[in-house]
């Protein structure tokens, strides 16, 4: 999850409507290893963390925030989701579950 946690409105909505919900947490707990790469404007981060996040943003050619990328165990991209439309949390989660299972991508 490439996010701007303290300034990106759609990132905050994704967190509030999906990532912090029990349905997502239950799925993630059994099927995912979660990684959040944060690009805050107000929060301080160590230079090493900023550099590592920036390198991964460049590697995966992240066009904006939020961007969620699902990778398999070999690092192959299964699905990339850019942006979030408020009020679509259930559909968003369903799309991610299908992508992770190989049914979409």
Backbone torsions as a table, in degrees:
resi	resn	phi	psi	omega
1	UNK	NA	108.8	174.0
2	UNK	-89.5	117.6	-170.5
3	UNK	-139.1	155.9	168.8
4	UNK	-114.7	80.6	-166.2
5	UNK	-61.5	-24.7	-176.1
6	UNK	-110.8	7.8	-179.4
7	UNK	-144.7	-23.2	-174.9
8	UNK	-87.3	109.1	-177.6
9	UNK	-58.5	-41.5	-179.3
10	UNK	-72.1	-29.5	174.5
11	UNK	-64.8	-43.8	179.9
12	UNK	-64.7	-41.7	178.0
13	UNK	-64.8	-40.9	177.0
14	UNK	-59.8	-43.7	178.8
15	UNK	-63.6	-47.2	-177.5
16	UNK	-67.7	-37.7	-174.0
17	UNK	-92.9	-17.5	-176.4
18	UNK	-132.0	-64.9	-167.9
19	UNK	-62.8	-28.2	-179.8
20	UNK	-92.8	-0.3	-177.2
21	UNK	-86.3	151.5	-178.0
22	UNK	-59.6	-38.4	-178.4
23	UNK	-62.0	-43.5	178.2
24	UNK	-67.2	-46.0	-178.4
25	UNK	-58.8	-41.2	179.5
26	UNK	-64.2	-45.0	178.7
27	UNK	-64.9	-47.2	-177.6
28	UNK	-61.7	-40.3	-177.9
29	UNK	-58.9	-36.8	-177.1
30	UNK	-95.4	-21.7	-171.4
31	UNK	-121.8	-11.3	-171.9
32	UNK	-129.6	158.2	163.5
33	UNK	-113.7	114.1	-174.1
34	UNK	-86.2	136.8	175.7
35	UNK	-134.2	126.5	176.5
36	UNK	-112.3	126.2	176.4
37	UNK	-112.1	106.3	-171.5
38	UNK	-99.5	139.6	178.4
39	UNK	-125.8	67.8	-176.6
40	UNK	-74.1	160.0	175.5
41	UNK	-103.2	-28.7	-176.3
42	UNK	-104.3	-33.4	-178.8
43	UNK	-77.3	138.3	175.7
44	UNK	-81.4	144.0	175.7
45	UNK	-133.1	148.3	174.8
46	UNK	-60.9	146.4	-178.5
47	UNK	-57.3	-38.1	-179.9
48	UNK	-62.8	-42.7	178.8
49	UNK	-65.6	-43.8	178.0
50	UNK	-58.2	-44.5	-178.9
51	UNK	-65.5	-41.6	179.6
52	UNK	-65.1	-44.4	178.7
53	UNK	-62.7	-43.3	-180.0
54	UNK	-62.2	-42.0	179.7
55	UNK	-61.9	-41.1	178.9
56	UNK	-70.9	-36.2	175.9
57	UNK	-60.4	-41.4	178.8
58	UNK	-70.3	-42.8	-179.9
59	UNK	-57.6	-44.0	-176.7
60	UNK	-94.1	6.5	176.0
61	UNK	50.0	52.8	-178.4
62	UNK	-69.6	119.1	-175.8
63	UNK	-84.7	-18.0	-177.6
64	UNK	-179.2	-175.2	-175.5
65	UNK	-122.6	143.9	-9.3
66	UNK	-75.7	150.8	169.5
67	UNK	-129.9	125.7	177.8
68	UNK	-114.9	126.6	-180.0
69	UNK	-119.1	126.6	174.7
70	UNK	-97.6	127.2	177.3
71	UNK	-117.8	149.8	172.7
72	UNK	-86.4	-176.7	-177.7
73	UNK	-63.8	-19.7	178.4
74	UNK	-93.8	1.7	179.8
75	UNK	86.6	6.5	177.7
76	UNK	-76.3	134.6	178.3
77	UNK	-71.6	123.6	176.4
78	UNK	-93.3	-34.1	-177.0
79	UNK	-165.6	143.7	173.1
80	UNK	-125.0	128.7	178.9
81	UNK	-121.7	116.6	-179.5
82	UNK	-106.9	129.0	178.5
83	UNK	84.8	175.7	177.6
84	UNK	-155.1	131.9	177.0
85	UNK	-98.9	113.9	-178.8
86	UNK	-53.6	143.9	179.3
87	UNK	86.7	3.2	-178.1
88	UNK	-114.4	23.7	-174.8
89	UNK	-54.1	-43.9	-179.6
90	UNK	-64.9	-44.5	179.0
91	UNK	-66.4	-37.7	178.7
92	UNK	-61.3	-48.0	-179.7
93	UNK	-63.5	-42.1	179.0
94	UNK	-61.0	-42.4	178.7
95	UNK	-62.0	-41.6	180.0
96	UNK	-67.1	-41.9	179.2
97	UNK	-61.9	-42.8	177.5
98	UNK	-63.0	-44.2	-179.7
99	UNK	-62.3	-42.0	-178.8
100	UNK	-66.2	-30.1	-179.1
101	UNK	-86.4	-3.8	179.2
102	UNK	91.2	4.6	-178.5
103	UNK	-84.5	-11.0	179.4
104	UNK	-147.0	175.0	176.3
105	UNK	169.9	NA	NA
